[in-house]
Amino acid sequence: HSRLTGTASKSIESKHQGTGIISLIVKIKVKPDAIDLVTNETLKLAASTTKEDGCISYDFHQDNQDPDTFFFYENWTDENALQSHLQAAHMKAYLANTKNKITDMSVHKLTKLT
């Protein structure tokens, strides 16, 4: 029985390995008086990020119903590209410049299947 389970698991994993592309959906909520600051800092961040090796796309959205809520939709060639981004000087500057302005953040790392 355990052999069958092992085989079934391997089959499911290999069937759904995906494209290797790593996608992130990040939701942030900012202080109402920091909307302009965070927007400007994020536009600067995006300009640098889209030039990074391994960045396929880096999209920044503002919620239509809740202007202090923003979403990032990012696609990276692989995990190494994403990790390099997280260590980049412009990412560290963004985090420093928006410190105490972002009140909530959720990060969803996804594997692209199609």
Buried (B, 14 or more C-beta within 10 A) or exposed (E): EEEEEEEEEEEEEEEEEEEEBBBBBBBBBBEEEBBEBBBEBBEBBBEBBEEBEBBBEBEBEBEEEEEBBBBBBBBBBEEEBBEBBEEBEBBEBBEEBBEEBBEEEEEEEBEEEE
